[in-house]
Structure formats: structure tokens, C-alpha cells
Amino acid sequence: MNMNHKIYFGDKIFFFFLIFLGIFTIFYQINFEDLWLDEVSSFWIADPNLSYPETIARHNETDYHNPVLFNLVLKYFFKIFGYKPDLARYLTLFFGSLSFIFIGLISYQEKKNNYFLLTTFLACVSIYIIKYSQELRPYSLLLLTSSLNIYFYLRLLKEDKKIFDIVLFIIFSVINYSVNPFSLIIFFSQITYTFYRYLLFNDKYKNFSIFYLIILIIYLSLNYKYISYQISFDNYMLSHDIKNVFDGFYFPRFFGSKIMGYLYLILLLFLIFKSSKIFLLRENNYMFFLILIFFSYLLPLGYAIIRTPVFHDRYIIFILIPIFALIPFLISEMHNRIFKIFLISFLTIMTLSNHYIEIFNRINTKPEFKKTLNYINDSNTNVVVFEFGSNSFLFSNYIKNVNNQKFFKLTFVENNDFKNQNINFWFICYSTDPNFKCEPKNITNIKLVDSKKSLHVEAKLYLVD
């Protein structure tokens, strides 16, 4: 491939084609699934009709493990475009789409040849990025801000530092760490790498010490209360997930299947081993990407040993950036042209095949509320009594807004408020427990005449005797 620093017109066209492919794939199935519990929580918190203190109170009630930043951004998105469930995920589509661009630019910033197109391709057909760009949670924003952080960091590693790059590096670093505290892994990776460059090459990065200090002061001033609260927990809701780290270091989750996950893992390890001496060269920053991958596992596992397990694959979604960057970098460094072509062709074919399977044979994994409500709407009974347990206030808000957006004519009543009214009604339940019995309590003189069972959602029609 061409090693010229210039991006040719054809490269630009192909780059934007890949970006379009990624955006289209997200858009194609943007509302393939209904919202699940965590998304419903964000939807409830971000109600644009609430005051700022009310939004904060709701966040602290149901989403206290996450910083509030994403839910605030979502709130103002709803203020502009309307409080509609089907519009919500277009915000995360936007974040995911910009991530594709900056992941490609990170690759070109580090190694100015057209291997950045391979990095862009791997990102744009990444099932993991696509699915989290279709979920109303902060992980697509985490990926975007991580990309921006790393992009401006690489620009600052040059000798000709510009004030514009410095300001944006500081801004996006603070925002990045404020989206999710796991992104502080990037902060510690950058500190470690600049110290490594100083020890190995005697590179003077005094300015970076100032940048890091400014970032830390601003971040702690904005997030000190949140950080203090999080480290007070002796146990965490995802403590059981620690065992999944050792199943290929989450690679099967990152790449859609065990086959693809272990393929990428083995390929990455092979390339690192094959090109190990290249990491020690002063001319590249490959070591930074390697440190970032290493710390993405080491720091959370270290916290698990010292305090409590907190690890989950989506919390380190930014690890895809160094993975997608290093694979093309290290392939480009190989001298055997035929073997390079083989690796690129094999990786491309396998990735596209997996992409096709994941998109066109996708299985719904989230509660099917809309399917159930459509069925009920087509019946002659429009009264719906729901039982969603302790999460009733979240799901009732969601399904009522679905009802309004779809122009259904359903009347929703909570189970506790319905009692013994002589009205025919649909009883609807949500549960992920397959043994859960969906039955109305304390309601007498009724007869079951119809039922509809969808994924995690069950509806039963009762007539009054």
C-alpha cells in the first residue's frame, strides 16, 4: 500500500463510503428492539418537562452508578426534537457515527498511509459499536469522547503543539472522564506513556504535566462527589461478571461470537509478538495503544482485588480504538507483501461475513412491548392494567409515551389502583424470569379469554363474569 503522506481523492471517497456504511447499518435497525430496563430508566430521567433539580433527583434514584452527563444531554435532545421513544436512539446514532470518523482519523494521525482505511472499515462494521449506537445508554458517547481525547493527544505528541489542540485535548479529556469513570484508564495510560517516552528517549514532556494537572483539577471539581460516592460501595451490581473477563478477555463479546472473538484475539497477539521490536522505536506511538489495552484490563481487575469487582465489557468500549488501530499498523509493518494481502483479505472476508450474519439474522433480546401493545390495540378492549413490580413507574412512563406516539387508544391503569372494577381489561406483565406467573392479584369475578406472550412481556385478557 501507498506510504505517501497525502490522502488521495480515491482514499477520501472510500473513507466516506465506509462511514456511510457504518451510519446506514446503525440506522437500518435503529429501533429493531424496544427499550430495556436501563434504557427506560434514561428515558424517564431525561423527561424534558422536568426542572434541572428534578432530573438530578431522578438520576440519583435509578441511575446513580453512572455520571449524570449523558442523561442531561439526552434531556436537551428531547427538548429540541420531542419526547418520543422512537426518536431517542437517534442521539446515540449521532455519537456512534462521529466515532467512526475519529477512529479513522486516529489511525491516520499516527501512521499517515492508507491503512487508516482498514481501521475505519473495522470500526464501521463492528457489531459491538453498531449495537451500542442503537442503545439509549452512554456507551456510544463514551466511545466518541474517548476517540476525541486520543486524537488530540496524538496531535500533541508532535513537537509543534498548537493552543487549539491543547484546549480541545483538555476539554475532551474532562468530558470523556465525566461520561464514565472507566475512561480514566485512558488518562493513566497517557501519563504512563509520556513517562515511558521520557525514560526511554529522554523526550521532554513538561507541558503534559501541566495539561494532566489542569485536567485532574477540573475533573475532580466537577465529579468529586460522584467519585467519592462510587468508591464507598463494598459490593457492586455486576460483581458476578468478573468471570467473563477470562473468556477471551471479552473479545467474543466485542466481535459478536466466540469464533470472531478468538480470531481477533489470536491475530492481535500474533502481530504483537511478530512485531515486538517495532514497539520500542521512537518513530511511532504503538506502545501507547498497547499500554491502553493492558491498562483496560489491569486497572479494573486491580480494583476488583483491592475493593470489589466492577468490570463489564461495555465500560471499556474504548478498547476497540487501540485494537482497530494496532491491527492495521502491525500488518503494514510486515515485509512479506503476499502474507499482508492474505491477512487483510482473510480479516475482511471473515468480518463482513460476521457482519452480514449479525445484521440479517439478528435475534431480539429485549422486551417486546410494542408487539404486545399492537396486539392489544387490535382487540376490542382498550383498558390495560400493568404489573411491572418495583419498576412500574419507569415502564409505565415508557409505554404511555409509546401509546401516544403510535396513536393507540389504550387506557393504562396500575394494578394497585384498579382493584375490583367491573371492566374488561388486559393484564400486562414484564419479567425476565421464565417461571414468573402473570396473574392479577386481589381482582375477583374475572375469566381469562385470551393471552399474548412475547419476549419478557405477557398480556392476558380478562372478562368480568
C-alpha positions in Angstrom: 0.0 0.0 0.0 1.0 3.6 -0.6 3.2 5.1 2.1 2.7 8.7 0.8 1.6 11.2 3.5 -1.0 12.6 1.1 -4.6 11.2 1.1 -5.6 10.8 -2.4 -9.1 11.6 -3.7 -10.0 7.9 -4.1 -9.0 7.3 -0.4 -11.3 10.1 0.7 -14.2 8.7 -1.3 -13.6 5.2 0.1 -13.3 6.7 3.6 -16.6 8.4 3.4 -18.2 5.4 1.8 -17.2 3.3 4.8 -18.5 6.0 7.2 -21.8 5.9 5.3 -21.9 2.1 5.5 -21.5 2.3 9.3 -24.1 5.0 9.7 -26.6 3.2 7.4 -26.1 -0.1 9.4 -27.0 1.7 12.7 -29.9 3.5 11.1 -31.2 0.3 9.4 -32.2 -1.3 12.7 -32.2 1.7 15.0 -35.5 0.7 16.6 -35.3 -3.1 15.9 -35.7 -3.7 19.7 -37.7 -1.9 22.3 -36.1 -0.2 25.2 -35.0 -2.4 28.1 -34.8 -1.6 31.8 -31.6 0.7 31.7 -32.8 2.5 28.6 -36.2 3.0 30.1 -34.5 4.5 33.1 -32.6 7.0 31.0 -35.9 7.8 29.1 -37.6 8.5 32.4 -34.8 10.6 33.8 -34.4 12.8 30.7 -38.1 13.9 30.6 -37.7 17.5 29.2 -40.6 18.8 31.2 -38.8 18.3 34.4 -36.7 21.0 36.1 -32.9 20.5 36.5 -33.2 19.5 40.2 -36.0 17.1 39.4 -33.8 15.5 36.7 -30.9 15.1 39.1 -33.2 13.6 41.7 -34.5 11.0 39.3 -30.9 10.2 38.2 -29.8 9.7 41.7 -32.8 7.4 42.3 -32.4 4.9 39.4 -29.0 5.5 37.6 -26.7 6.5 40.5 -23.8 4.3 39.3 -23.4 6.4 36.2 -22.5 10.1 35.9 -25.4 12.3 35.0 -23.8 13.8 31.9 -25.4 11.5 29.3 -28.9 11.9 30.8 -28.6 15.7 30.7 -27.5 15.6 27.1 -30.5 13.3 26.4 -32.8 15.7 28.2 -31.9 18.6 26.0 -32.1 16.4 22.9 -35.7 15.7 23.9 -36.3 19.4 24.4 -35.3 20.1 20.8 -36.8 17.1 19.0 -39.6 16.0 21.2 -40.1 13.4 24.0 -40.7 10.4 21.8 -39.4 6.9 22.4 -38.6 6.2 18.7 -36.6 9.4 18.4 -34.4 8.7 21.4 -31.8 6.4 19.8 -31.0 8.9 17.1 -28.9 10.7 19.7 -26.7 7.6 20.2 -26.7 7.1 16.4 -25.1 10.5 16.1 -22.5 9.7 18.7 -21.6 6.4 17.1 -21.4 8.0 13.6 -18.9 10.6 14.7 -16.9 7.8 16.5 -16.4 6.1 13.1 -14.8 9.3 11.7 -12.5 9.9 14.6 -11.3 6.3 14.9 -10.2 6.5 11.3 -8.5 9.9 11.9 -6.7 8.5 14.9 -5.2 5.8 12.7 -4.2 8.4 10.0 -2.8 10.8 12.7 -0.5 8.0 13.9 0.5 6.5 10.6 -0.1 8.6 7.6 -0.7 5.9 4.9 -3.9 4.4 3.6 -4.0 1.7 6.2 -6.3 4.1 8.1 -9.0 2.8 5.7 -8.6 -0.7 7.2 -9.0 0.8 10.7 -12.1 2.7 9.5 -13.5 -0.4 7.9 -13.1 -2.5 11.1 -14.8 0.2 13.1 -17.7 0.8 10.7 -18.7 -2.9 10.5 -18.1 -3.5 14.2 -21.2 -5.2 15.5 -20.4 -4.1 19.0 -20.2 -0.4 18.1 -23.3 -0.6 16.0 -25.4 -2.2 18.7 -24.3 0.3 21.4 -25.0 3.1 19.0 -28.6 1.6 18.9 -28.9 1.7 22.7 -30.1 4.6 24.8 -27.2 4.4 27.2 -23.9 6.4 27.4 -21.5 4.0 25.8 -21.6 5.4 22.3 -20.9 8.8 23.8 -18.1 7.2 25.8 -16.6 5.9 22.6 -16.9 9.2 20.9 -15.3 11.3 23.7 -12.5 8.7 24.0 -11.8 9.0 20.3 -11.6 12.7 20.6 -9.4 12.5 23.6 -7.0 10.1 22.0 -7.0 12.0 18.7 -5.9 15.3 20.2 -3.4 13.5 22.5 -1.7 12.1 19.5 -1.6 15.5 17.8 0.1 17.0 21.0 2.8 14.3 20.9 4.2 16.2 17.9 6.7 18.9 18.5 4.6 21.7 17.0 1.9 22.0 19.7 -0.9 24.4 18.9 -3.0 26.2 21.5 -6.2 25.0 19.7 -5.1 21.3 20.1 -4.2 21.9 23.8 -7.5 23.4 24.6 -9.5 20.7 22.8 -7.4 18.0 24.4 -8.2 19.3 27.9 -11.9 19.9 27.1 -12.5 16.4 25.6 -10.4 14.7 28.3 -12.6 16.2 31.1 -15.8 15.4 29.2 -14.5 11.9 28.4 -13.8 11.1 32.1 -17.1 12.7 33.1 -19.1 10.3 30.9 -17.8 7.2 32.6 -15.0 6.9 35.3 -13.6 3.8 33.4 -12.3 6.2 30.8 -9.8 7.4 33.4 -7.9 4.3 32.2 -7.0 6.5 29.2 -5.8 9.2 31.5 -3.4 6.8 33.3 -2.3 5.3 30.0 -1.4 8.7 28.7 0.6 9.6 31.9 2.4 6.2 31.7 3.2 6.6 28.1 4.7 10.1 28.4 6.7 8.9 31.3 7.9 5.9 29.3 9.0 8.3 26.5 10.9 10.3 28.9 12.7 7.3 30.4 13.5 5.6 27.1 14.1 8.5 24.8 14.6 11.4 27.1 11.6 13.2 25.5 10.8 16.3 27.4 7.1 16.4 28.0 6.9 19.1 30.7 3.9 20.7 29.1 2.0 17.4 29.5 2.5 17.5 33.3 0.7 20.8 33.3 -2.1 19.5 31.0 -2.6 16.5 33.2 -2.8 18.6 36.3 -5.3 21.0 34.8 -7.5 18.1 33.6 -7.4 16.4 37.0 -8.3 19.6 38.9 -11.2 20.4 36.5 -12.4 16.8 36.5 -12.3 16.4 40.3 -14.0 19.8 40.9 -16.9 18.6 38.7 -17.0 14.9 39.8 -15.6 14.7 43.3 -19.0 14.0 44.9 -19.8 11.3 42.4 -16.3 9.6 42.7 -16.5 9.6 46.5 -19.9 8.0 46.4 -18.9 5.3 43.9 -15.8 4.2 45.9 -17.9 3.9 49.0 -19.6 0.7 47.7 -18.3 -2.5 49.1 -20.3 -4.5 46.6 -21.4 -3.8 43.0 -24.3 -4.9 40.9 -22.1 -6.5 38.2 -19.7 -8.3 40.6 -20.7 -11.7 39.0 -19.5 -10.6 35.6 -15.8 -10.8 36.6 -15.6 -14.4 35.3 -16.4 -13.3 31.8 -13.1 -11.4 31.6 -11.3 -14.7 31.3 -13.4 -15.9 28.3 -11.1 -14.4 25.8 -10.7 -11.1 27.6 -14.3 -10.1 26.4 -13.2 -10.5 22.7 -16.1 -12.8 21.9 -18.5 -10.1 23.1 -16.6 -7.4 21.3 -16.7 -9.2 18.0 -20.1 -11.0 18.1 -19.2 -14.6 18.6 -16.5 -16.9 20.1 -15.1 -17.6 16.6 -14.7 -14.0 15.7 -13.6 -13.0 19.2 -10.8 -15.6 19.3 -9.9 -14.8 15.7 -9.2 -11.2 16.5 -7.5 -12.0 19.8 -5.1 -14.5 18.2 -4.4 -12.2 15.3 -3.7 -9.3 17.6 -1.4 -11.4 19.8 0.4 -12.8 16.8 1.0 -9.4 15.3 2.3 -8.0 18.6 4.7 -10.9 19.0 5.8 -10.8 15.4 6.5 -7.0 15.5 7.5 -6.7 19.2 10.7 -4.8 18.3 8.7 -2.1 16.5 7.1 -1.0 19.7 10.4 0.2 21.0 11.1 2.5 18.1 11.0 6.3 18.8 9.3 7.0 15.5 5.9 5.6 16.4 3.4 5.6 19.3 2.4 2.0 19.1 3.4 1.5 22.7 0.6 3.9 23.8 -2.0 1.7 22.2 -0.5 -1.4 23.8 -0.4 0.3 27.2 -4.1 1.3 26.8 -5.1 -2.3 26.1 -3.1 -3.6 29.0 -4.4 -1.0 31.5 -8.0 -1.6 30.3 -7.8 -5.0 32.0 -5.2 -4.4 34.7 -6.8 -1.4 36.4 -10.4 -2.8 36.8 -9.0 -6.2 37.8 -6.7 -4.4 40.3 -9.7 -2.5 41.8 -11.6 -5.9 42.0 -8.8 -7.3 44.2 -8.5 -4.2 46.3 -12.1 -3.3 46.6 -14.9 -5.0 44.7 -15.4 -6.3 41.1 -16.8 -3.6 38.9 -15.8 -4.9 35.4 -18.1 -5.1 32.4 -17.2 -5.2 28.7 -19.2 -2.1 27.8 -17.4 0.0 30.4 -14.2 -0.4 28.3 -15.8 0.0 24.9 -12.9 2.4 24.1 -10.5 -0.6 24.0 -11.8 -1.1 20.4 -9.8 2.0 19.4 -6.3 0.6 20.1 -7.4 -2.8 18.8 -8.7 -1.4 15.5 -5.6 0.8 15.2 -2.9 -1.7 16.1 -4.0 -4.5 13.7 -3.6 -2.4 10.6 -0.5 -0.7 11.9 1.3 -4.0 12.6 0.1 -5.6 9.3 1.5 -2.6 7.4 4.9 -3.1 9.1 5.2 -6.7 7.7 7.7 -7.1 4.9 6.0 -10.1 3.2 3.6 -8.5 0.8 1.7 -11.7 -0.1 1.2 -12.5 3.6 -0.1 -8.9 4.2 -2.6 -9.3 1.4 -3.7 -12.7 2.8 -4.2 -11.3 6.3 -6.2 -8.3 5.1 -8.3 -10.4 2.7 -9.0 -13.1 5.4 -9.8 -10.5 8.0 -12.1 -8.6 5.6 -14.0 -11.7 4.5 -14.5 -13.0 8.0 -15.5 -9.6 9.3 -18.0 -9.0 6.5 -19.5 -12.5 6.8 -20.0 -12.0 10.6 -21.4 -8.5 9.9 -24.0 -10.0 7.5 -25.0 -12.8 9.9 -25.3 -10.4 12.8 -27.4 -7.9 10.9 -29.7 -10.1 8.9 -30.1 -12.9 11.4 -30.4 -10.7 14.4 -32.3 -12.1 17.4 -34.4 -9.8 19.6 -33.1 -9.9 23.1 -35.1 -7.0 24.7 -38.8 -6.9 25.9 -41.3 -6.7 23.1 -43.7 -4.0 24.4 -44.7 -2.6 21.0 -45.6 -6.0 19.7 -47.8 -6.7 22.7 -49.4 -3.2 22.6 -50.1 -3.6 18.8 -51.9 -6.9 19.6 -53.9 -5.3 22.4 -54.8 -2.2 20.3 -56.3 -4.5 17.6 -58.7 -6.1 20.2 -62.0 -4.7 21.4 -60.7 -4.0 24.9 -58.6 -0.8 25.5 -58.1 -0.9 29.3 -54.6 -2.1 30.2 -53.7 -3.0 33.8 -50.0 -3.4 34.2 -47.8 -5.0 36.8 -44.1 -4.2 36.5 -43.1 -4.7 40.1 -40.7 -2.1 41.6 -40.0 -0.7 38.2 -43.6 0.2 37.4 -43.0 3.9 37.4 -40.3 3.5 34.7 -42.2 1.2 32.4 -45.5 3.0 32.8 -43.9 6.2 31.6 -42.3 4.4 28.6 -45.4 2.5 27.4 -47.6 5.6 27.9 -45.3 7.5 25.6 -45.3 4.6 23.1 -49.1 4.7 23.2 -49.1 8.4 22.5 -46.5 8.2 19.7 -48.3 5.3 18.0 -51.7 6.9 18.3 -53.1 3.9 20.2 -56.3 4.4 22.1 -55.3 2.5 25.2 -56.0 3.4 28.8 -53.4 2.4 31.3 -54.1 1.7 35.0 -51.7 0.4 37.6 -52.6 -2.9 39.3 -52.7 -1.3 42.7 -55.2 1.3 41.5 -57.5 -0.9 39.6 -58.9 -3.3 42.3 -62.4 -4.7 41.6 -63.8 -2.5 38.9 -66.4 -4.2 36.6 -64.5 -3.5 33.4 -63.0 -6.0 30.9 -59.2 -5.5 30.8 -55.9 -6.6 29.6 -53.4 -7.5 32.3 -49.8 -7.0 31.1 -46.6 -8.0 33.0 -42.9 -7.6 32.4 -40.4 -10.1 33.8 -37.1 -11.7 32.7 -37.9 -14.7 35.0 -39.2 -17.6 32.8 -41.1 -19.0 35.8 -42.9 -15.7 36.6 -46.7 -16.1 36.7 -48.5 -13.2 35.2 -51.8 -13.1 37.1 -53.8 -10.2 38.6 -54.0 -10.1 42.4 -56.9 -9.0 44.5 -59.2 -8.9 41.5 -62.2 -11.2 41.6 -65.0 -12.3 39.3 -62.9 -12.4 36.1 -62.4 -15.0 33.4 -59.3 -15.4 31.2 -60.3 -15.4 27.5 -57.1 -14.5 25.6 -53.4 -14.2 26.1 -50.3 -12.9 24.2 -46.8 -13.8 25.2 -43.8 -12.0 23.8 -40.2 -11.8 24.9 -40.2 -10.8 28.6 -43.7 -9.4 28.2 -47.0 -11.2 28.7 -50.6 -9.9 28.3 -53.8 -11.6 29.3 -57.4 -10.6 28.5 -59.9 -10.9 31.3 -63.7 -10.5 31.1 -65.8 -9.7 34.1 -68.1 -12.6 35.0 
